[in-house]
Amino acid sequence: MKSFISRITQKNKFNKVFSIICVLISAFFFTASRFIDGFANWHVRFITPLLTNTLGRLISLFPFSVLEILIYSAILFVVFGIGYIAHCLVKKTIGKISSLLWSTSSIICGLFLMMTLTVFVNFSRDSIAEVLSIEIEMFTHNELIALTELLIERTNKIAQEVYRDKDRHDPIIMREIIDDSIVAMQNLGYKYSGFSGFYSRPKTFFFSRGMSHLGITGIFSPFTLEPNFSNDVEDYIIPFVMIHELAHSRGFMREDDANFIAYLAAKNSENAFIRLSGEMNILAYALRAVRRTGDSESYNRLRSSIDERVLAEFRRNAEHWRRFDTPVARVATAANDLYLRVNAQRDGVQSYGRVIDLVFAIYRDILVYSQNSSRKTQNFFR
C-alpha cells in the first residue's frame, strides 16, 4: 500500500508543485492589489503591457477566437473526463483517477493565475475618473433631461450622415470596423499614454447565437487577452462593444469605466458609424436612467424627438433580446452580477449604467454653466 501511494505521489509531483506555486502567486498578487496602495497601478503599468505584447500579440495572429476553441475544448474535456473516471472505477485503476485530478488541478490553478494577473488585480487600479481627474457630482432630474436632450441632438446629427436619407444604413464592413475601433483607442493614446501601444484584434464567436442565449454581447478573455464580440446583435451595438472590450484589455475592468472609454474613443472616431454607435449606446443608457425616474412624460417626449431610423434600430434591438429572455439568460446575468460584486463593484450589473455619471461630468459645463462661466471643459473631451 505504501509503495502504491509513493508511486502516485511521485507521478503527480510536478502537477502538485505547479498547482501550489500558481495558488501562492495568485494569492500574493490578489492580496497585494487589495491592501497595498499603488500596487494595482504598478501592475497595470508594467505587467499588463508585458502580457499584451507577448501572449496578446501571439494570439492575435490567429484569425479565429482562441477563447471559443478553449471553451469547446473544456466542454469536451469534462465529458471525456467523466467517462474516463467511470471507466477507471469499473477497472479499479484508482491511481489513474488521481493522476487525472491532479492534472486537472494544475490546469485550473494555471488558468486562475492568469485570470488574477489579467483581471482580478486590475479591478483595484485607479478608475478612469481618477486617471483623467474627472470630478463626479450628483446631477438633478432636470440636468439628466438636459443631458439626454444633448445626446439626442448629437445622435440625430450623426444619423443624418450615416443614413443619408435612407431607411437603413449601408452594410457595415466588419474588417473596417475592427481596424477603425483599434485606431479610435490608439488615438486616445495621444492624450493619455495608457491607451497607446498594441491592441489585439477583436474577434467574433463563430457561434455568436450562443452568446445571445447567455445575454452577452462581448467578453474579454483573461486567458488569451482577446476582445471578443457577438455578431448576433444589431449593427450599432458592435463597434461600441468592440471598444468596450478593448478598454478591458488595457486593464480598465470596471464596466462603467469601459463604457465611458468606449464612448470617448467612439465619439472622436473618423468613422461615422462608430461615432453613431457610441452616441446611440450612451443615449440608450440615458433613456433608461430617465425611465427609472418615473417621469413618463419627459421620457415619451424625449423618445419622440429621436430620429425615426434610430428608434427603429432601438426597437429591433429590444425585440432581439426579448427572444432570449429565458431562464438560461437570467442565470447568466445573475452569475455576471455576482462576479462583479465579488470584484468590488457593489452595483453588480447595474454598474454598466453608471457611465451616465461620467458622461454628465464631461458635458457639465455645457449643461449647467453659461458661456461666460470661468470653468471650461477639458480639451480632452472635445
C-alpha positions as a Markdown table, in Angstrom:
| # | Residue | x | y | z |
|---|---|---|---|---|
| 1 | Met | 0.0 | 0.0 | 0.0 |
| 2 | Lys | 2.8 | 2.4 | 0.9 |
| 3 | Ser | 4.6 | 1.6 | -2.4 |
| 4 | Phe | 1.4 | 2.3 | -4.3 |
| 5 | Ile | 0.9 | 5.7 | -2.6 |
| 6 | Ser | 4.6 | 6.6 | -3.1 |
| 7 | Arg | 4.2 | 5.9 | -6.9 |
| 8 | Ile | 1.1 | 8.1 | -7.1 |
| 9 | Thr | 2.7 | 10.9 | -5.2 |
| 10 | Gln | 5.9 | 10.8 | -7.3 |
| 11 | Lys | 4.0 | 10.6 | -10.5 |
| 12 | Asn | 1.9 | 13.7 | -9.7 |
| 13 | Lys | 4.8 | 15.7 | -8.1 |
| 14 | Phe | 5.1 | 18.2 | -10.9 |
| 15 | Asn | 1.3 | 18.9 | -11.0 |
| 16 | Lys | 1.2 | 19.3 | -7.2 |
| 17 | Val | 4.2 | 21.7 | -7.2 |
| 18 | Phe | 2.8 | 23.7 | -10.1 |
| 19 | Ser | -0.6 | 24.0 | -8.6 |
| 20 | Ile | 0.8 | 25.2 | -5.2 |
| 21 | Ile | 3.0 | 27.8 | -6.9 |
| 22 | Cys | 0.1 | 29.1 | -9.0 |
| 23 | Val | -2.1 | 29.4 | -5.9 |
| 24 | Leu | 0.6 | 31.2 | -3.9 |
| 25 | Ile | 1.4 | 33.7 | -6.7 |
| 26 | Ser | -2.3 | 34.3 | -7.3 |
| 27 | Ala | -2.8 | 34.9 | -3.5 |
| 28 | Phe | 0.1 | 37.3 | -3.4 |
| 29 | Phe | -1.0 | 39.4 | -6.3 |
| 30 | Phe | -4.6 | 39.5 | -5.3 |
| 31 | Thr | -3.8 | 40.4 | -1.7 |
| 32 | Ala | -1.3 | 43.0 | -2.7 |
| 33 | Ser | -3.7 | 44.6 | -5.1 |
| 34 | Arg | -6.3 | 44.9 | -2.4 |
| 35 | Phe | -4.2 | 46.1 | 0.5 |
| 36 | Ile | -1.1 | 47.8 | -0.9 |
| 37 | Asp | -1.7 | 51.3 | -2.2 |
| 38 | Gly | -0.5 | 51.7 | -5.8 |
| 39 | Phe | 0.3 | 48.1 | -6.4 |
| 40 | Ala | -2.6 | 47.6 | -8.9 |
| 41 | Asn | -1.5 | 50.8 | -10.7 |
| 42 | Trp | 2.1 | 49.5 | -10.9 |
| 43 | His | 0.8 | 46.2 | -12.1 |
| 44 | Val | -1.3 | 47.7 | -14.9 |
| 45 | Arg | 1.7 | 49.9 | -15.9 |
| 46 | Phe | 4.2 | 47.1 | -16.2 |
| 47 | Ile | 2.7 | 43.6 | -16.1 |
| 48 | Thr | -0.4 | 44.2 | -18.2 |
| 49 | Pro | 1.6 | 45.6 | -21.2 |
| 50 | Leu | 4.1 | 42.8 | -20.9 |
| 51 | Leu | 1.3 | 40.2 | -21.2 |
| 52 | Thr | -0.3 | 42.2 | -24.0 |
| 53 | Asn | 2.9 | 42.4 | -26.0 |
| 54 | Thr | 3.7 | 38.7 | -25.7 |
| 55 | Leu | 0.7 | 36.5 | -25.3 |
| 56 | Gly | -1.6 | 39.1 | -26.8 |
| 57 | Arg | 0.5 | 39.5 | -29.9 |
| 58 | Leu | 0.8 | 35.8 | -30.4 |
| 59 | Ile | -2.9 | 35.0 | -30.0 |
| 60 | Ser | -3.8 | 37.9 | -32.2 |
| 61 | Leu | -2.2 | 36.1 | -35.2 |
| 62 | Phe | -5.0 | 33.6 | -35.2 |
| 63 | Pro | -7.9 | 34.7 | -37.4 |
| 64 | Phe | -10.4 | 33.0 | -35.1 |
| 65 | Ser | -11.3 | 33.3 | -31.4 |
| 66 | Val | -8.9 | 31.1 | -29.5 |
| 67 | Leu | -11.2 | 31.6 | -26.4 |
| 68 | Glu | -14.1 | 30.0 | -28.3 |
| 69 | Ile | -11.9 | 27.0 | -29.1 |
| 70 | Leu | -10.8 | 26.7 | -25.4 |
| 71 | Ile | -14.5 | 26.8 | -24.3 |
| 72 | Tyr | -15.4 | 23.9 | -26.6 |
| 73 | Ser | -12.2 | 22.0 | -25.6 |
| 74 | Ala | -13.1 | 22.5 | -21.9 |
| 75 | Ile | -16.6 | 21.0 | -22.5 |
| 76 | Leu | -15.1 | 18.0 | -24.3 |
| 77 | Phe | -12.5 | 17.6 | -21.6 |
| 78 | Val | -15.2 | 17.5 | -18.9 |
| 79 | Val | -17.4 | 15.0 | -20.9 |
| 80 | Phe | -14.5 | 12.6 | -21.6 |
| 81 | Gly | -13.1 | 13.1 | -18.1 |
| 82 | Ile | -16.3 | 11.9 | -16.6 |
| 83 | Gly | -16.3 | 8.9 | -18.9 |
| 84 | Tyr | -12.7 | 8.2 | -18.1 |
| 85 | Ile | -13.3 | 8.3 | -14.4 |
| 86 | Ala | -16.2 | 5.9 | -14.8 |
| 87 | His | -14.0 | 3.6 | -16.8 |
| 88 | Cys | -11.3 | 3.7 | -14.1 |
| 89 | Leu | -13.8 | 2.9 | -11.4 |
| 90 | Val | -15.0 | -0.1 | -13.2 |
| 91 | Lys | -11.4 | -1.3 | -13.9 |
| 92 | Lys | -10.4 | -0.3 | -10.3 |
| 93 | Thr | -7.5 | 1.7 | -11.5 |
| 94 | Ile | -7.8 | 4.4 | -8.9 |
| 95 | Gly | -4.2 | 5.7 | -9.5 |
| 96 | Lys | -5.2 | 6.9 | -13.0 |
| 97 | Ile | -8.1 | 8.9 | -11.5 |
| 98 | Ser | -5.7 | 10.6 | -9.1 |
| 99 | Ser | -3.4 | 11.5 | -11.9 |
| 100 | Leu | -6.3 | 13.0 | -13.9 |
| 101 | Leu | -7.5 | 15.0 | -11.0 |
| 102 | Trp | -4.0 | 16.4 | -10.2 |
| 103 | Ser | -3.5 | 17.2 | -13.9 |
| 104 | Thr | -6.9 | 19.0 | -13.9 |
| 105 | Ser | -6.0 | 20.8 | -10.7 |
| 106 | Ser | -2.8 | 22.2 | -12.3 |
| 107 | Ile | -4.7 | 23.4 | -15.4 |
| 108 | Ile | -7.3 | 25.1 | -13.2 |
| 109 | Cys | -4.7 | 26.7 | -11.0 |
| 110 | Gly | -2.8 | 27.9 | -14.0 |
| 111 | Leu | -5.9 | 29.5 | -15.5 |
| 112 | Phe | -6.7 | 31.1 | -12.2 |
| 113 | Leu | -3.3 | 32.6 | -12.0 |
| 114 | Met | -3.8 | 34.0 | -15.5 |
| 115 | Met | -7.1 | 35.4 | -14.6 |
| 116 | Thr | -5.6 | 37.0 | -11.4 |
| 117 | Leu | -2.9 | 38.7 | -13.5 |
| 118 | Thr | -5.2 | 40.0 | -16.2 |
| 119 | Val | -8.5 | 40.7 | -14.4 |
| 120 | Phe | -8.7 | 40.4 | -10.6 |
| 121 | Val | -5.7 | 42.7 | -9.8 |
| 122 | Asn | -6.8 | 45.3 | -12.3 |
| 123 | Phe | -10.2 | 45.7 | -10.6 |
| 124 | Ser | -8.2 | 47.6 | -7.9 |
| 125 | Arg | -6.5 | 50.0 | -10.2 |
| 126 | Asp | -7.4 | 53.7 | -10.3 |
| 127 | Ser | -10.7 | 54.3 | -12.0 |
| 128 | Ile | -10.9 | 56.3 | -15.3 |
| 129 | Ala | -12.3 | 59.2 | -13.3 |
| 130 | Glu | -9.2 | 59.2 | -11.1 |
| 131 | Val | -6.9 | 58.7 | -14.1 |
| 132 | Leu | -8.4 | 61.6 | -16.1 |
| 133 | Ser | -9.1 | 63.8 | -13.0 |
| 134 | Ile | -12.8 | 63.8 | -13.6 |
| 135 | Glu | -14.9 | 65.2 | -10.8 |
| 136 | Ile | -18.1 | 63.1 | -10.4 |
| 137 | Glu | -21.0 | 65.1 | -9.0 |
| 138 | Met | -24.7 | 64.3 | -8.4 |
| 139 | Phe | -27.0 | 65.7 | -11.0 |
| 140 | Thr | -30.6 | 66.8 | -10.8 |
| 141 | His | -33.5 | 65.3 | -12.7 |
| 142 | Asn | -33.6 | 68.4 | -14.9 |
| 143 | Glu | -29.9 | 68.0 | -15.6 |
| 144 | Leu | -30.5 | 64.4 | -16.6 |
| 145 | Ile | -33.2 | 65.5 | -19.0 |
| 146 | Ala | -30.8 | 68.2 | -20.4 |
| 147 | Leu | -28.1 | 65.6 | -20.9 |
| 148 | Thr | -30.4 | 63.3 | -22.7 |
| 149 | Glu | -31.6 | 66.1 | -25.0 |
| 150 | Leu | -27.9 | 66.8 | -25.8 |
| 151 | Leu | -27.2 | 63.2 | -26.6 |
| 152 | Ile | -30.3 | 63.0 | -28.8 |
| 153 | Glu | -29.1 | 66.1 | -30.7 |
| 154 | Arg | -25.7 | 64.6 | -31.2 |
| 155 | Thr | -27.2 | 61.2 | -32.3 |
| 156 | Asn | -29.7 | 62.8 | -34.7 |
| 157 | Lys | -26.9 | 64.8 | -36.3 |
| 158 | Ile | -24.6 | 61.8 | -36.9 |
| 159 | Ala | -27.6 | 59.7 | -38.1 |
| 160 | Gln | -28.2 | 62.2 | -40.9 |
| 161 | Glu | -24.6 | 61.4 | -42.1 |
| 162 | Val | -24.9 | 57.7 | -41.7 |
| 163 | Tyr | -28.3 | 57.0 | -43.1 |
| 164 | Arg | -28.1 | 59.6 | -45.9 |
| 165 | Asp | -31.9 | 59.9 | -46.3 |
| 166 | Lys | -32.3 | 56.1 | -46.4 |
| 167 | Asp | -34.3 | 53.9 | -44.0 |
| 168 | Arg | -31.3 | 51.7 | -43.3 |
| 169 | His | -27.5 | 52.4 | -43.1 |
| 170 | Asp | -25.1 | 50.9 | -45.6 |
| 171 | Pro | -24.0 | 47.3 | -44.7 |
| 172 | Ile | -21.0 | 47.5 | -42.4 |
| 173 | Ile | -17.7 | 46.1 | -43.4 |
| 174 | Met | -16.5 | 44.2 | -40.3 |
| 175 | Arg | -12.8 | 44.4 | -41.1 |
| 176 | Glu | -13.0 | 48.2 | -41.4 |
| 177 | Ile | -15.0 | 48.5 | -38.1 |
| 178 | Ile | -12.4 | 46.3 | -36.3 |
| 179 | Asp | -9.5 | 48.4 | -37.8 |
| 180 | Asp | -11.1 | 51.7 | -37.0 |
| 181 | Ser | -12.1 | 50.6 | -33.5 |
| 182 | Ile | -8.4 | 49.9 | -32.7 |
| 183 | Val | -7.4 | 53.2 | -34.3 |
| 184 | Ala | -10.0 | 55.0 | -32.1 |
| 185 | Met | -8.5 | 53.5 | -29.0 |
| 186 | Gln | -4.9 | 54.3 | -30.1 |
| 187 | Asn | -6.0 | 57.9 | -30.8 |
| 188 | Leu | -6.7 | 58.2 | -27.1 |
| 189 | Gly | -3.1 | 57.5 | -26.6 |
| 190 | Tyr | -2.2 | 60.9 | -27.9 |
| 191 | Lys | -3.9 | 62.4 | -24.8 |
| 192 | Tyr | -3.2 | 59.6 | -22.3 |
| 193 | Ser | -0.3 | 57.2 | -22.7 |
| 194 | Gly | -2.1 | 54.4 | -21.1 |
| 195 | Phe | -4.1 | 53.9 | -24.3 |
| 196 | Ser | -1.2 | 53.8 | -26.7 |
| 197 | Gly | 0.5 | 50.7 | -27.9 |
| 198 | Phe | -0.5 | 47.4 | -29.3 |
| 199 | Tyr | -4.1 | 46.1 | -29.3 |
| 200 | Ser | -5.2 | 42.5 | -30.1 |
| 201 | Arg | -7.8 | 42.5 | -32.9 |
| 202 | Pro | -11.4 | 42.0 | -31.7 |
| 203 | Lys | -12.8 | 38.6 | -32.8 |
| 204 | Thr | -16.3 | 37.4 | -33.1 |
| 205 | Phe | -17.5 | 34.0 | -31.9 |
| 206 | Phe | -18.4 | 31.6 | -34.7 |
| 207 | Phe | -21.4 | 30.6 | -32.6 |
| 208 | Ser | -22.5 | 34.1 | -31.6 |
| 209 | Arg | -26.0 | 32.9 | -31.2 |
| 210 | Gly | -24.8 | 31.1 | -28.1 |
| 211 | Met | -23.7 | 34.5 | -26.7 |
| 212 | Ser | -27.3 | 35.8 | -27.2 |
| 213 | His | -28.7 | 32.9 | -25.3 |
| 214 | Leu | -26.5 | 33.9 | -22.4 |
| 215 | Gly | -27.4 | 37.6 | -22.8 |
| 216 | Ile | -23.8 | 38.5 | -23.7 |
| 217 | Thr | -22.7 | 41.0 | -26.4 |
| 218 | Gly | -18.9 | 40.8 | -25.7 |
| 219 | Ile | -16.3 | 39.2 | -23.5 |
| 220 | Phe | -12.7 | 39.9 | -22.8 |
| 221 | Ser | -10.7 | 36.7 | -22.5 |
| 222 | Pro | -8.4 | 36.8 | -19.4 |
| 223 | Phe | -6.6 | 33.6 | -20.7 |
| 224 | Thr | -5.9 | 34.7 | -24.3 |
| 225 | Leu | -6.2 | 38.5 | -23.9 |
| 226 | Glu | -8.7 | 38.6 | -26.8 |
| 227 | Pro | -11.5 | 41.1 | -27.1 |
| 228 | Asn | -14.5 | 39.0 | -28.3 |
| 229 | Phe | -17.8 | 40.3 | -29.6 |
| 230 | Ser | -21.0 | 38.9 | -30.8 |
| 231 | Asn | -22.2 | 39.5 | -34.4 |
| 232 | Asp | -25.7 | 38.2 | -33.5 |
| 233 | Val | -26.8 | 41.7 | -32.5 |
| 234 | Glu | -27.9 | 44.9 | -34.2 |
| 235 | Asp | -25.1 | 46.5 | -36.1 |
| 236 | Tyr | -25.0 | 49.7 | -34.0 |
| 237 | Ile | -24.1 | 47.6 | -30.9 |
| 238 | Ile | -21.0 | 46.0 | -32.4 |
| 239 | Pro | -18.4 | 48.9 | -32.6 |
| 240 | Phe | -19.3 | 50.1 | -29.0 |
| 241 | Val | -18.8 | 46.5 | -27.7 |
| 242 | Met | -15.5 | 46.1 | -29.6 |
| 243 | Ile | -14.1 | 49.2 | -28.0 |
| 244 | His | -15.5 | 48.3 | -24.6 |
| 245 | Glu | -13.7 | 45.0 | -24.7 |
| 246 | Leu | -10.5 | 46.8 | -26.0 |
| 247 | Ala | -10.7 | 49.0 | -22.9 |
| 248 | His | -10.7 | 45.9 | -20.7 |
| 249 | Ser | -7.5 | 44.8 | -22.4 |
| 250 | Arg | -5.9 | 48.0 | -21.1 |
| 251 | Gly | -6.7 | 47.0 | -17.6 |
| 252 | Phe | -9.9 | 49.0 | -17.1 |
| 253 | Met | -12.0 | 46.2 | -15.8 |
| 254 | Arg | -14.9 | 48.2 | -14.2 |
| 255 | Glu | -17.9 | 48.2 | -16.6 |
| 256 | Asp | -18.7 | 51.8 | -16.2 |
| 257 | Asp | -15.1 | 52.7 | -17.0 |
| 258 | Ala | -15.0 | 50.5 | -20.1 |
| 259 | Asn | -18.3 | 52.0 | -21.3 |
| 260 | Phe | -17.0 | 55.5 | -20.8 |
| 261 | Ile | -13.7 | 54.8 | -22.6 |
| 262 | Ala | -15.7 | 53.3 | -25.4 |
| 263 | Tyr | -17.8 | 56.5 | -25.7 |
| 264 | Leu | -14.7 | 58.7 | -25.6 |
| 265 | Ala | -13.0 | 56.7 | -28.3 |
| 266 | Ala | -16.1 | 56.3 | -30.5 |
| 267 | Lys | -17.1 | 60.0 | -30.3 |
| 268 | Asn | -13.8 | 61.1 | -31.8 |
| 269 | Ser | -13.5 | 58.4 | -34.4 |
| 270 | Glu | -13.2 | 59.3 | -38.1 |
| 271 | Asn | -15.6 | 56.5 | -38.9 |
| 272 | Ala | -19.2 | 58.0 | -38.8 |
| 273 | Phe | -20.8 | 54.6 | -38.0 |
| 274 | Ile | -18.5 | 54.2 | -35.0 |
| 275 | Arg | -19.4 | 57.7 | -33.8 |
| 276 | Leu | -23.1 | 56.8 | -34.2 |
| 277 | Ser | -22.6 | 53.6 | -32.3 |
| 278 | Gly | -21.1 | 55.5 | -29.4 |
| 279 | Glu | -23.9 | 58.0 | -29.2 |
| 280 | Met | -26.7 | 55.5 | -29.6 |
| 281 | Asn | -25.4 | 53.2 | -26.9 |
| 282 | Ile | -24.9 | 56.0 | -24.4 |
| 283 | Leu | -28.2 | 57.5 | -25.3 |
| 284 | Ala | -29.8 | 54.2 | -24.5 |
| 285 | Tyr | -28.3 | 54.3 | -21.0 |
| 286 | Ala | -29.5 | 57.9 | -20.6 |
| 287 | Leu | -33.1 | 57.0 | -21.7 |
| 288 | Arg | -33.1 | 54.1 | -19.2 |
| 289 | Ala | -32.0 | 56.5 | -16.5 |
| 290 | Val | -34.9 | 58.8 | -17.3 |
| 291 | Arg | -37.4 | 56.0 | -17.4 |
| 292 | Arg | -36.2 | 54.8 | -13.9 |
| 293 | Thr | -37.1 | 58.3 | -12.5 |
| 294 | Gly | -40.8 | 57.5 | -13.3 |
| 295 | Asp | -41.1 | 60.7 | -15.4 |
| 296 | Ser | -43.0 | 59.1 | -18.2 |
| 297 | Glu | -44.0 | 62.4 | -19.8 |
| 298 | Ser | -40.4 | 63.5 | -20.2 |
| 299 | Tyr | -39.4 | 60.0 | -21.3 |
| 300 | Asn | -42.0 | 59.9 | -24.1 |
| 301 | Arg | -41.2 | 63.5 | -25.2 |
| 302 | Leu | -37.5 | 62.6 | -25.5 |
| 303 | Arg | -38.1 | 59.4 | -27.4 |
| 304 | Ser | -40.4 | 61.3 | -29.8 |
| 305 | Ser | -37.5 | 63.7 | -30.7 |
| 306 | Ile | -35.2 | 60.9 | -31.7 |
| 307 | Asp | -34.6 | 60.2 | -35.4 |
| 308 | Glu | -37.1 | 57.6 | -36.5 |
| 309 | Arg | -34.4 | 55.5 | -38.1 |
| 310 | Val | -32.5 | 55.4 | -34.8 |
| 311 | Leu | -35.7 | 54.5 | -33.0 |
| 312 | Ala | -36.2 | 51.6 | -35.4 |
| 313 | Glu | -32.8 | 50.3 | -34.5 |
| 314 | Phe | -33.7 | 50.5 | -30.8 |
| 315 | Arg | -36.9 | 48.6 | -31.4 |
| 316 | Arg | -35.1 | 45.9 | -33.4 |
| 317 | Asn | -32.6 | 45.5 | -30.6 |
| 318 | Ala | -35.3 | 45.3 | -27.9 |
| 319 | Glu | -37.1 | 42.6 | -30.0 |
| 320 | His | -33.9 | 40.7 | -30.4 |
| 321 | Trp | -33.4 | 40.4 | -26.6 |
| 322 | Arg | -37.0 | 39.6 | -25.9 |
| 323 | Arg | -36.5 | 36.4 | -27.8 |
| 324 | Phe | -33.7 | 35.5 | -25.5 |
| 325 | Asp | -35.3 | 36.4 | -22.2 |
| 326 | Thr | -35.0 | 32.8 | -20.9 |
| 327 | Pro | -34.0 | 31.2 | -17.6 |
| 328 | Val | -30.6 | 30.5 | -19.1 |
| 329 | Ala | -30.0 | 34.1 | -19.8 |
| 330 | Arg | -31.3 | 35.1 | -16.4 |
| 331 | Val | -28.9 | 32.7 | -14.7 |
| 332 | Ala | -26.0 | 34.0 | -16.8 |
| 333 | Thr | -26.9 | 37.6 | -15.8 |
| 334 | Ala | -27.1 | 36.6 | -12.2 |
| 335 | Ala | -23.6 | 34.9 | -12.5 |
| 336 | Asn | -22.2 | 38.1 | -14.1 |
| 337 | Asp | -23.8 | 40.2 | -11.3 |
| 338 | Leu | -22.2 | 38.0 | -8.6 |
| 339 | Tyr | -18.8 | 38.1 | -10.4 |
| 340 | Leu | -18.9 | 41.9 | -10.5 |
| 341 | Arg | -19.9 | 42.2 | -6.8 |
| 342 | Val | -17.2 | 39.9 | -5.7 |
| 343 | Asn | -14.7 | 42.2 | -7.6 |
| 344 | Ala | -15.8 | 45.2 | -5.5 |
| 345 | Gln | -18.5 | 46.5 | -8.0 |
| 346 | Arg | -21.2 | 46.9 | -5.5 |
| 347 | Asp | -23.9 | 47.7 | -8.1 |
| 348 | Gly | -23.2 | 44.4 | -10.0 |
| 349 | Val | -24.6 | 44.6 | -13.5 |
| 350 | Gln | -26.1 | 47.9 | -12.7 |
| 351 | Ser | -22.6 | 49.3 | -12.8 |
| 352 | Tyr | -22.8 | 49.5 | -16.6 |
| 353 | Gly | -25.3 | 52.3 | -16.2 |
| 354 | Arg | -23.0 | 54.4 | -14.0 |
| 355 | Val | -21.4 | 55.6 | -17.2 |
| 356 | Ile | -24.0 | 58.3 | -17.3 |
| 357 | Asp | -22.3 | 59.9 | -14.2 |
| 358 | Leu | -19.1 | 60.1 | -16.2 |
| 359 | Val | -20.7 | 61.4 | -19.4 |
| 360 | Phe | -22.5 | 64.1 | -17.4 |
| 361 | Ala | -19.2 | 65.2 | -16.0 |
| 362 | Ile | -17.7 | 65.9 | -19.4 |
| 363 | Tyr | -20.8 | 67.8 | -20.6 |
| 364 | Arg | -21.4 | 69.6 | -17.2 |
| 365 | Asp | -20.1 | 73.0 | -18.4 |
| 366 | Ile | -22.4 | 72.9 | -21.4 |
| 367 | Leu | -25.4 | 71.8 | -19.4 |
| 368 | Val | -25.0 | 73.7 | -16.2 |
| 369 | Tyr | -22.9 | 76.8 | -16.7 |
| 370 | Ser | -23.4 | 79.7 | -19.0 |
| 371 | Gln | -20.9 | 80.6 | -21.7 |
| 372 | Asn | -19.5 | 83.2 | -19.5 |
| 373 | Ser | -18.6 | 80.7 | -16.8 |
| 374 | Ser | -15.0 | 80.7 | -15.9 |
| 375 | Arg | -15.0 | 76.9 | -15.8 |
| 376 | Lys | -14.1 | 75.2 | -19.0 |
| 377 | Thr | -14.4 | 71.7 | -20.2 |
| 378 | Gln | -11.1 | 69.9 | -20.7 |
| 379 | Asn | -9.9 | 69.9 | -24.3 |
| 380 | Phe | -9.5 | 66.1 | -24.0 |
| 381 | Phe | -13.3 | 65.7 | -24.3 |
| 382 | Arg | -13.9 | 68.0 | -27.2 |
